[in-house]
Amino acid sequence: MGYDWLPEALAALLGVEPYEVAQVLAARRRLPLAATSGGVRFIAVMGRTHAGRPLVVAVRKVGEFDQQIIGAREMTPAELKRFEAWEMSA
């Protein structure tokens, strides 16, 4: 499965580096959740960078085996709490 950046998403990154996004998407332990925003269906992938930073990366399917990165940000406190509970149970 390949990942490509939506150019606008890459340009809009604030405080998150592209390599951190790649680390989350390649992480062995990540939590994918179906989501919708503005009528767009996507997967919100929750995970940690190699340094342990908790991020949410939004991707959408664009082909049979390809996905497009449409956004990335730090987890909110509520998301982090949910993710940490999942980490403890998985």
N, C-alpha and C positions, 0 to 999 in steps of 0.2 A: 504494500500500500504506500502510495506516495503522497506527499503534502506539498502544496504550492501556496504561496501567499497571495491574497487579494491585495493588489498594490496599495489601495487606499488604507487597508488595515495595517500594512507594514509602515506606511507613512504616519499613521495615527498612534503608533505605540507610545505610551507615556510611562517611563520608569520601568519598562520591561525590555530586556534585550532579546533579539531573535534567537540567540543560542540558548537562552533559558526556555523559550517556547519549544525548541527542538528537544531539549532535555526532558520536558514534561511529556511530550508526545512519544518519546522513546522509552519512558520509564516503565519498568517492569510492573510497578504498582501504580495504577491510575484508575480513576473512577469516571467512566463516561455516563453522562445523563442526557436524555432527550430533552430538548428545549425549543421554544418558539419565541420570536421577538419580531414585532412588526410584520407578522405573516410569514416570516422566514423560519423554516425548520432547520435545526442544527443540533450538533452534539456539543455539550459543554464538558470538556475533559478536565477533571480536577486532578492535580498531581503536584509533586515536589521537584524542584531542580536538584542538581547534585549537591548544592549547598544547603538544601532543605527548605528553600523558599516556596511557599504554597501559592500556586497560580491556577487560574481557570483559563483554558484555551478553547475558543469556539471554532469549530470546523463544520463544514457542510460538504456533503457528497457531491462531486461534480462529474463522476464517471464510475464505471464499474469497480475500479480499484483505486481511484484517486479522490482526495479530499482537499478542500481549500481552507486555509486558515483565514478566518474572518475577524478575529480579535483575540486579545489576551490581556489579562489584568491580574492583580493580586486578589486573593480571596477576601471576601468580607468577613467580619468576625463570625457571623452566623454560618457562612459556608465553611469556614475553617473548623468550627465546632462539629458540623456534620461530617466533614472529611476526616477529622481525627477520630470520631466515633467509628467510622467505616474502617479506618486503619487498624483500630484496636480489635475489630471483629473479623477482619479478613485474614 
